[in-house]
């Protein structure tokens, strides 16, 4: 079974600055997908960014980028130029590329607060 | 384009009762998954439905059951409710061939068991 670990329960960042959230995972598989989801107080999980394990290049979506280190099984999220609207719970998630395994395995989450 | 719609948004039930939660997937999506999110924790996978069949199940007891209808909407049923079933229940949908691109989630149903 895959496990996802987010070791930072809370992170605080000043508006316009950068914050990095860490995520590690445990798997014996070579092909998989990794995701970062954002959950604001509205409760809806919103996909922030995704990474395919077979791709070397780190994914980027506007102010959000990842540092994917496959050998180290690490998948950190960097939020640049932080905005007040970035305040939320952030979850790292793993999904196997195995054809009959559809579930997302989530970490425990990191609460991000943004100081004005 | 409507996203994933869940109903009701909040629900209070008594121990031992049964509950049914409902989910309409995003337009065009054909799989529906259900997750349980306890307070302060990450979501846990309950099961996924496709073509009206349960095709994968997480580590949940048989008290948790589901159904998918021909229009792809889904229900989650929980029997003999326990206090520990209090949680946010999230529904997620996707295209069966697009699951590597992630899932679209609803805003959940907050279930409180008293």
Interface residues (C-beta under 8 A of the other chain):
Chain A: X4 X33 X35 X37 X42 X43 X44 X45 X46 X47 X50 X52 X91 X93 X95 X97 X100 X101 X102 X103 X104 X105 X106 X107 X108 X109
Chain B: X31 X33 X35 X40 X41 X42 X43 X44 X45 X48 X55 X56 X58 X88 X90 X92 X99 X100 X101 X102 X103 X104 X105 X106 X107 X108 X110
